[in-house]
Amino acid sequence: MLPACRTAGDGFAIPTFDVVPSDVEGCMEERWEFQSTFHDCFARSEPRAHFFDSMVGQFSKLERKSIEPMALHVEGGAIRGLQRCISDGCWDEEQMVWNDHQLVAEEMGDPDGVLRFDESGFVKKGKDAVGVARQYCGTLGKVEHGQVGVCAGYAARHGYALVDKRVLLPEVWCTEVYTARRATCQVPTELTCQSKPQLAATMLQAMARAGLLPFKYVVAACLYGHSPDFLDAVDACVGVTTCVAMPSETRCWLQRPQTEAKTYTDKGAVRSKRVVGASNNTARSVAAVAASFPASSWYQRTVSEGTKGPIAYAVARQRVTLCTDGLPDRTVWLVITRTRGAEPLYSYSISHAPASTPLRLFVWLSGRRWAVEQCVEEGKTELGMAHDEVRKDPGWHHHMLTTMLAHFFRWHLKLHVGKKSPGSHRVAAADVIGGRPPFTDVYDCRRAGVSRMGAEAQSPGVLLASNAAARGVIVP
């Protein structure tokens, strides 16, 4: 009999999503007001219209939401124009992400927010799209011909959303053989091949520098926990606590071993290196450490609420020192969860949280990892995330960005429209959508883009003109 939970759990519950497509179809005016936040990211009115049409198509009941059926679905939609806008259009993507983060922070932001990193695979039959190759896709669980994108998700007590993305360039794409293909796909010349954890580290560093999204915790799968680059990026975020999964073969020591210098001769030269002292115990796998725990080390804890009731595991933890290249590395918490039953399954996580951190925090974090997978799943099944037919690098990012915004817009409706709203907001409710509210009453100077661009951005016309001037374009 495992001891019961000694104290009430910390943290918050992430709400479930209950906005259906029919809720979105009747909110055309609200949708336009939401997208007007991003109008300063386009130099002309035509791409703004195509951007709007693209999101309208993603909210439709179309079975396949690629460019052509979406353009035909929208009244007055232009197939070629939408194709050019998504694939080759000039978007101020940095500003769009900035605006998106401000919106997410305003409507979902929480000082105890959680960032989650994971990858998603997109099966492709052709060979011309950016990043396409035979590669392992974590969401598919196998090697497949297609693309892989690394996504960052944000979760808080008010909801969850995708907040960034990167396309993975396989190593073969960085060889001379693929030079022409990189040029055809408009892959930036300064872009180098990075691993999935390195891409996640880049996104984490960018969000930490910007400081728009408040977050206190970072969670990720074992691929990222096994990466020094990703762990170093988390360590650089002051005040952030991580809980990252690790593979069962990860080696560690229960007590940090002493190291000593060892000299040796290499090609006639005397060299020195650090080694673990002979008197110290050999590093063990985390699976072996878990197997050695007595029954008194395990606690019965409820991790999350499932569709069939509470999901409970046996949980244990231990301070350990990780082994990297045979030498002691960082000292962390090793958190182990074990399923109930005759043949339990084990999972392992590490955290650089302080030694005084209570067990209940790790239990809570282990139940927050589903948010980004849910974002991607909803994007693929409801918004056409996997239906893109673009080949170029800008096109992939544009398509993923519109999907991110479409997904967040549904949370925007849940939070602020009609009876679904838990509080007051200046956005029109469902019963008054027919009468368009003034622009300043919906997105006034507090909204995205203003704080970044400065005082001159108070006027949308001034902001648009400044962006257009930077591109040498006359605003129509």
Legacy VTK file of the C-alpha trace (Angstrom):
# vtk DataFile Version 3.0
C-alpha trace
ASCII
DATASET POLYDATA
POINTS 476 float
0.000 0.000 0.000
1.584 3.247 -1.172
1.358 6.312 1.076
-1.265 8.812 -0.023
-0.641 12.381 -1.113
0.464 14.257 2.011
-0.506 17.737 0.875
-2.720 19.331 -1.716
-1.187 19.726 -5.150
0.256 22.986 -6.456
-0.247 24.589 -9.834
-3.380 24.957 -11.901
-5.533 22.889 -14.220
-5.380 23.705 -17.945
-8.957 24.155 -19.204
-10.393 21.925 -21.892
-11.286 23.351 -25.270
-14.976 23.434 -26.177
-15.258 25.833 -29.125
-16.607 24.002 -32.169
-16.357 25.131 -35.835
-19.959 26.374 -35.806
-19.001 28.861 -33.070
-16.434 30.416 -35.392
-18.532 30.525 -38.552
-20.891 33.143 -37.143
-18.151 35.518 -36.002
-16.889 37.045 -39.258
-16.771 40.562 -37.846
-14.958 39.400 -34.727
-12.518 37.523 -36.918
-11.801 40.638 -38.954
-11.158 42.678 -35.829
-8.792 40.012 -34.541
-6.850 39.946 -37.806
-6.683 43.738 -37.966
-4.077 43.428 -35.209
-1.728 42.063 -37.878
-2.504 44.483 -40.712
0.660 46.460 -40.058
2.625 43.313 -40.945
1.674 43.627 -44.645
2.659 46.430 -46.988
-0.451 46.300 -49.194
-4.155 45.614 -48.875
-4.070 42.574 -51.198
-1.960 40.313 -48.964
-4.047 41.429 -45.987
-7.145 40.190 -47.799
-5.454 36.899 -48.717
-4.312 36.472 -45.127
-7.935 36.886 -44.032
-9.198 34.457 -46.704
-6.665 31.861 -45.615
-7.895 31.897 -42.036
-11.532 31.830 -43.194
-10.718 28.686 -45.161
-9.075 27.085 -42.134
-12.271 27.578 -40.133
-14.436 26.084 -42.885
-15.878 22.564 -43.053
-13.706 21.687 -46.070
-12.347 18.155 -45.931
-8.993 19.280 -47.297
-7.807 22.771 -46.454
-5.087 23.356 -49.007
-4.836 26.637 -50.901
-7.063 25.899 -53.914
-10.177 24.614 -52.092
-9.862 27.376 -49.494
-9.686 30.061 -52.205
-12.731 28.593 -53.965
-14.609 28.439 -50.671
-14.245 32.182 -49.995
-16.422 34.553 -51.985
-14.159 36.423 -54.405
-11.142 34.300 -53.448
-8.269 34.139 -55.951
-6.335 30.888 -56.168
-3.178 32.375 -57.695
-3.223 35.366 -55.415
-3.555 33.214 -52.311
-0.797 30.918 -53.546
1.560 33.840 -54.105
0.686 35.369 -50.730
1.369 32.184 -48.768
4.377 30.988 -50.752
6.144 34.174 -51.834
4.418 37.076 -50.101
6.352 39.653 -48.111
5.241 39.240 -44.493
6.793 40.970 -41.530
6.881 37.656 -39.712
8.950 38.924 -36.803
6.312 41.582 -36.119
3.519 39.013 -36.482
5.086 36.707 -33.912
5.644 39.690 -31.634
1.984 40.716 -31.953
0.868 37.127 -31.399
2.932 36.844 -28.222
1.464 40.070 -26.895
-2.061 38.793 -27.537
-1.327 35.444 -25.903
0.267 37.199 -22.940
-2.682 39.555 -22.549
-5.395 36.907 -22.797
-3.650 33.794 -21.411
-0.521 35.098 -19.730
0.289 33.797 -16.286
3.454 34.198 -14.167
3.311 30.414 -13.689
2.978 29.730 -17.416
4.495 26.577 -18.918
6.494 26.341 -22.156
6.504 22.947 -23.850
8.679 21.876 -26.788
8.028 18.967 -29.113
8.279 18.030 -32.777
5.611 17.054 -35.276
5.948 15.117 -38.518
4.237 15.933 -41.823
4.180 13.113 -44.363
5.054 14.271 -47.896
5.097 12.249 -51.096
7.154 14.687 -53.171
10.818 15.599 -52.795
10.791 19.328 -53.516
9.376 20.830 -50.318
11.761 22.403 -47.819
13.278 19.938 -45.341
11.720 16.840 -46.940
13.725 13.644 -46.421
13.405 10.202 -44.922
13.658 10.960 -41.226
12.260 9.935 -37.874
8.985 11.621 -37.011
8.262 11.469 -33.288
4.507 11.924 -33.690
4.412 9.032 -36.189
6.785 6.869 -34.188
8.743 5.763 -37.233
11.007 6.839 -40.091
8.944 8.369 -42.872
9.406 10.531 -45.960
8.314 14.008 -44.957
8.970 17.202 -43.034
9.526 17.701 -39.329
8.670 20.880 -37.495
9.705 21.735 -33.944
6.941 23.574 -32.077
6.758 25.613 -28.899
3.518 25.572 -26.943
2.335 27.796 -24.105
-0.043 26.598 -21.391
-1.625 28.493 -18.518
-4.747 28.447 -16.407
-6.722 30.221 -19.176
-5.780 27.938 -22.088
-2.997 26.734 -24.357
-1.578 27.870 -27.705
1.261 27.369 -30.144
3.675 30.290 -29.932
6.586 29.450 -32.252
7.829 26.962 -34.844
10.914 25.953 -36.820
11.324 23.593 -39.761
14.016 20.947 -39.330
16.681 20.816 -42.044
18.082 17.260 -42.177
21.858 16.966 -42.502
21.604 15.968 -46.149
20.088 19.386 -46.876
23.318 21.035 -45.743
25.488 19.163 -48.258
26.618 20.507 -51.620
24.280 18.080 -53.370
21.331 20.072 -52.048
22.689 23.546 -52.873
20.317 24.041 -55.802
17.362 22.696 -53.850
18.036 25.060 -50.946
18.081 27.984 -53.373
14.842 26.850 -55.014
13.157 26.563 -51.623
14.502 29.994 -50.623
16.233 28.644 -47.545
18.124 31.580 -45.975
21.832 31.325 -46.728
22.724 31.950 -43.080
20.526 29.072 -41.927
22.512 26.034 -40.808
21.427 22.517 -39.976
20.411 22.313 -36.343
19.094 19.398 -34.344
15.585 19.443 -32.878
16.884 20.347 -29.400
19.014 23.126 -30.879
15.963 24.562 -32.662
14.017 24.383 -29.401
16.888 26.115 -27.582
16.870 28.890 -30.190
13.140 29.475 -29.700
13.480 29.411 -25.915
16.300 31.954 -25.989
14.327 34.235 -28.323
11.234 34.181 -26.097
13.308 34.746 -22.968
15.017 37.772 -24.567
11.738 39.274 -25.791
10.152 38.923 -22.359
6.593 39.098 -23.704
5.336 35.685 -22.610
5.452 35.185 -18.833
6.558 31.653 -18.008
8.073 29.916 -15.035
8.354 26.307 -16.202
9.747 24.456 -19.215
8.840 20.867 -20.071
9.995 18.706 -22.979
10.365 15.139 -24.195
13.461 12.989 -23.589
15.058 13.948 -26.908
15.454 17.476 -25.549
16.404 16.440 -22.038
19.334 14.470 -23.455
20.695 17.560 -25.245
23.345 19.739 -23.525
22.406 22.621 -25.852
18.799 22.602 -24.688
19.671 22.149 -21.017
22.178 25.010 -21.224
19.488 27.246 -22.753
17.129 26.427 -19.870
19.861 27.037 -17.297
20.407 30.497 -18.800
16.771 31.446 -18.065
16.940 32.846 -14.546
14.049 31.819 -12.318
12.763 29.140 -14.711
12.243 25.556 -13.532
12.441 22.653 -15.953
11.079 19.124 -15.897
12.460 17.331 -18.946
12.057 13.647 -19.777
15.175 11.467 -20.038
15.811 8.043 -21.609
16.073 5.059 -19.268
19.745 4.459 -20.141
20.833 7.889 -18.873
23.686 7.318 -16.423
24.125 9.056 -13.099
25.636 8.902 -9.587
23.730 9.165 -6.329
26.740 10.963 -4.852
28.908 13.300 -6.932
32.202 11.454 -7.531
35.660 12.925 -7.120
37.764 13.378 -10.232
41.517 13.326 -10.646
44.055 14.182 -13.322
45.480 11.310 -15.327
48.521 11.701 -17.564
49.110 9.669 -20.701
51.353 9.731 -23.753
49.926 10.489 -27.170
52.286 10.481 -30.182
55.253 11.189 -27.953
53.572 14.060 -26.120
52.535 13.864 -22.471
48.916 14.888 -22.014
46.482 15.100 -19.122
42.752 14.556 -18.711
40.211 14.409 -15.896
38.843 10.995 -14.938
36.637 9.676 -12.162
38.682 8.401 -9.253
39.116 4.645 -8.985
37.608 4.571 -5.503
34.261 5.971 -6.715
31.285 3.868 -7.711
30.486 3.361 -11.375
27.681 5.457 -12.794
24.372 3.605 -13.053
21.435 3.981 -15.406
18.378 5.811 -14.098
16.417 2.591 -14.670
18.776 0.764 -12.280
18.407 3.569 -9.748
14.605 3.283 -9.906
14.779 -0.478 -9.440
16.798 -0.039 -6.235
14.244 2.193 -4.510
12.492 0.643 -1.504
8.704 0.641 -1.311
8.783 3.522 1.161
10.274 5.829 -1.504
7.174 5.691 -3.700
4.096 7.871 -3.312
0.689 7.484 -4.897
-0.121 10.739 -6.702
-2.806 11.903 -9.115
-1.070 13.399 -12.142
-4.045 14.635 -14.173
-7.695 14.099 -14.967
-8.317 11.712 -17.852
-11.452 11.024 -19.892
-12.149 7.986 -17.704
-11.259 9.549 -14.384
-8.147 10.582 -12.459
-4.792 9.349 -13.769
-2.630 8.223 -10.856
0.962 7.007 -10.750
3.512 5.970 -8.192
6.145 8.720 -8.018
9.632 8.815 -6.515
12.539 11.224 -6.708
16.240 11.345 -5.911
19.033 13.908 -6.189
21.605 12.606 -8.679
24.622 13.824 -10.632
24.401 13.177 -14.351
27.220 11.447 -16.201
28.375 13.117 -19.412
31.242 11.574 -21.379
32.238 9.599 -18.292
32.534 12.690 -16.063
30.150 14.211 -13.499
27.969 16.956 -14.934
25.033 18.889 -13.437
23.341 17.785 -10.227
19.577 17.521 -10.671
16.405 15.980 -9.355
15.630 12.593 -10.913
11.840 12.152 -10.949
10.445 8.695 -11.717
6.811 7.846 -12.415
5.502 4.284 -12.495
2.151 3.101 -13.782
-0.004 0.854 -11.664
-0.563 -2.803 -12.509
1.259 -6.110 -12.729
3.636 -4.854 -15.455
4.299 -1.188 -14.635
5.840 1.210 -17.109
8.470 3.684 -15.940
9.236 7.174 -17.174
12.115 9.392 -16.094
12.540 13.144 -15.874
15.180 15.521 -14.554
14.811 18.979 -13.096
17.343 21.605 -12.058
14.900 22.862 -9.401
16.337 23.692 -5.952
16.844 20.868 -3.461
13.945 22.216 -1.355
11.379 21.810 -4.169
8.365 19.733 -3.050
7.466 16.544 -4.887
3.998 17.832 -5.731
5.478 20.402 -8.141
7.141 17.687 -10.231
3.926 15.688 -10.241
2.024 18.722 -11.480
4.582 19.461 -14.220
4.505 15.872 -15.442
0.800 16.357 -16.144
1.308 19.509 -18.233
3.194 17.947 -21.137
0.149 17.221 -23.263
-0.645 20.833 -24.157
1.608 21.233 -27.218
0.625 17.813 -28.584
-3.004 18.874 -28.227
-2.294 22.124 -30.092
-0.730 20.219 -32.986
-3.475 17.596 -33.002
-6.192 20.254 -33.158
-4.224 22.111 -35.830
-3.982 18.999 -37.982
-7.508 17.659 -37.515
-9.457 20.928 -37.551
-7.371 23.676 -39.171
-5.497 21.959 -42.015
-2.015 22.242 -40.515
-0.847 19.193 -42.510
-2.658 20.165 -45.731
-0.179 22.740 -47.000
1.147 22.287 -50.532
3.884 24.918 -50.397
7.482 24.035 -51.171
9.440 27.092 -50.102
10.774 27.908 -46.657
8.808 31.203 -46.351
5.627 29.399 -47.424
6.010 26.753 -44.720
6.444 29.393 -42.021
3.523 31.456 -43.351
1.216 28.449 -43.350
2.258 27.396 -39.849
1.860 30.957 -38.591
-1.697 31.280 -39.924
-2.520 27.943 -38.269
-1.073 29.177 -34.965
-3.177 32.330 -35.158
-6.327 30.443 -36.193
-5.924 28.118 -33.229
-5.425 31.012 -30.842
-8.412 32.879 -32.286
-10.696 30.053 -31.185
-9.397 30.473 -27.623
-9.957 34.202 -28.078
-13.634 33.463 -28.781
-13.874 31.093 -25.837
-12.421 33.698 -23.493
-14.154 36.843 -24.712
-17.292 36.269 -26.772
-20.781 35.914 -25.342
-21.528 33.412 -22.589
-18.187 31.658 -23.109
-16.432 34.640 -21.570
-15.411 34.284 -17.893
-15.050 38.056 -17.551
-15.710 41.404 -19.172
-13.984 42.493 -22.347
-14.491 45.177 -24.923
-15.001 42.742 -27.800
-18.541 42.436 -29.154
-20.571 39.521 -27.787
-22.360 37.022 -29.993
-25.697 38.857 -29.877
-24.239 42.137 -31.176
-21.776 40.819 -33.741
-23.992 42.104 -36.531
-23.138 45.686 -35.649
-19.441 46.283 -36.119
-17.874 48.006 -33.086
-15.431 50.882 -33.569
-11.864 49.752 -34.137
-10.528 51.679 -31.146
-13.086 50.017 -28.874
-11.777 46.581 -29.752
-8.051 46.953 -30.296
-6.900 50.240 -28.907
-3.345 51.454 -28.359
-2.706 48.745 -25.742
-2.767 46.052 -28.385
0.096 44.246 -30.057
2.800 46.135 -31.874
2.476 49.485 -30.147
4.978 48.991 -27.356
7.527 47.588 -29.729
7.253 50.168 -32.474
7.191 53.251 -30.220
4.985 56.277 -29.847
4.673 56.788 -33.600
2.827 53.476 -33.780
-0.199 54.904 -31.949
-1.745 55.581 -35.346
-2.329 52.467 -37.501
-1.886 54.601 -40.607
1.497 55.882 -39.443
2.603 52.362 -38.558
1.536 50.981 -41.914
3.214 53.825 -43.771
6.473 53.310 -41.858
6.494 49.613 -42.626
5.689 50.221 -46.243
8.374 52.898 -46.545
10.931 50.448 -45.258
10.058 48.202 -48.180
9.894 51.039 -50.701
6.150 50.511 -51.232
3.431 53.129 -51.574
0.464 52.333 -49.375
-2.698 52.179 -51.471
LINES 1 477
476 0 1 2 3 4 5 6 7 8 9 10 11 12 13 14 15 16 17 18 19 20 21 22 23 24 25 26 27 28 29 30 31 32 33 34 35 36 37 38 39 40 41 42 43 44 45 46 47 48 49 50 51 52 53 54 55 56 57 58 59 60 61 62 63 64 65 66 67 68 69 70 71 72 73 74 75 76 77 78 79 80 81 82 83 84 85 86 87 88 89 90 91 92 93 94 95 96 97 98 99 100 101 102 103 104 105 106 107 108 109 110 111 112 113 114 115 116 117 118 119 120 121 122 123 124 125 126 127 128 129 130 131 132 133 134 135 136 137 138 139 140 141 142 143 144 145 146 147 148 149 150 151 152 153 154 155 156 157 158 159 160 161 162 163 164 165 166 167 168 169 170 171 172 173 174 175 176 177 178 179 180 181 182 183 184 185 186 187 188 189 190 191 192 193 194 195 196 197 198 199 200 201 202 203 204 205 206 207 208 209 210 211 212 213 214 215 216 217 218 219 220 221 222 223 224 225 226 227 228 229 230 231 232 233 234 235 236 237 238 239 240 241 242 243 244 245 246 247 248 249 250 251 252 253 254 255 256 257 258 259 260 261 262 263 264 265 266 267 268 269 270 271 272 273 274 275 276 277 278 279 280 281 282 283 284 285 286 287 288 289 290 291 292 293 294 295 296 297 298 299 300 301 302 303 304 305 306 307 308 309 310 311 312 313 314 315 316 317 318 319 320 321 322 323 324 325 326 327 328 329 330 331 332 333 334 335 336 337 338 339 340 341 342 343 344 345 346 347 348 349 350 351 352 353 354 355 356 357 358 359 360 361 362 363 364 365 366 367 368 369 370 371 372 373 374 375 376 377 378 379 380 381 382 383 384 385 386 387 388 389 390 391 392 393 394 395 396 397 398 399 400 401 402 403 404 405 406 407 408 409 410 411 412 413 414 415 416 417 418 419 420 421 422 423 424 425 426 427 428 429 430 431 432 433 434 435 436 437 438 439 440 441 442 443 444 445 446 447 448 449 450 451 452 453 454 455 456 457 458 459 460 461 462 463 464 465 466 467 468 469 470 471 472 473 474 475
